[in-house]
Amino acid sequence: MKKKFLVGASIAASLLSVAVATPALAAEAPVYFSRIYYDSPGKDTRSNASLNAEWFRLSNSTKKAIQLKGFTVRDAANHVYTFGPYVLNPGKSVTVHTGKGTNGKPAATDRYWGSGNYIWNNTGDTATLRSATGKTINSCKFKKGVATNC
């Protein structure tokens, strides 16, 4: 699967840090990384607002609801997020923010890693999604400013 970088005229610099998965991956994996925002806008101050501006989004490409309880997402440095009970409905997405927050706020599709540090390297990283049994479901490798395969 290929990753594209979204570019807008007035916000090109900040949007270069959005990794976007193309729909081809949806056919290959039931749950896949549809976006990763790995470089929050502005200075990396480690404020909760800045941490929560770093996030990843998983999407369900199937026509069935998928229980994500026990699924994990990790980076190359082995920082691990583990899903609690969460049903990802068909064709829907869930966004996991790096910082602290209340799951389900502002939307039912928002979850929080609870980290006080950034997870994704601004220069590039690899995100890996594993099932509750440890099977790799999907991965996304990205490098700053370069579209890569995902």
Phi, psi and omega in degrees: 000143181259149179250136177247157174251129178280138180227125175245149186303311186273346183233030184304316184298314182286328182283346176296344180270011176260117175267129182238127178275143179272160184299343180303324181294329181304325179288337183270329184228137179295325175234132185216159175287114179263337174202149171223124176253097191263354181225096183299149183298150177079197180286148176279090184267351185063018172292157181299323178297318178293317178299320181284350174277357172257127184199167170231155178234131174253143179234150179260117182267002185261180176259013180238150173288142181238125177280121183265001181306126180087349175294147179235152171233132180223157175260182181295334179272006176070030167286130188238130170253131178244126178288136166277191178303121178202124178262121177263108184289161181304131177070008183255172182227160173229138180248128178248116180272147183293320186280202182264153178178183178256120179307136180090359178233131008282342181232160180299341182266009178257132176231162185229131179291322180085019182275147174264003179228157176293147180259308188275130179288132180295336181275347180141157184192178174230128175256132180233129177256127178236147177288174178298337178269000177094002179286132177290123181263320184198153173216158181219118178254132181223155179223136184307127174074004182232127175287128180233168176285144182232000000 
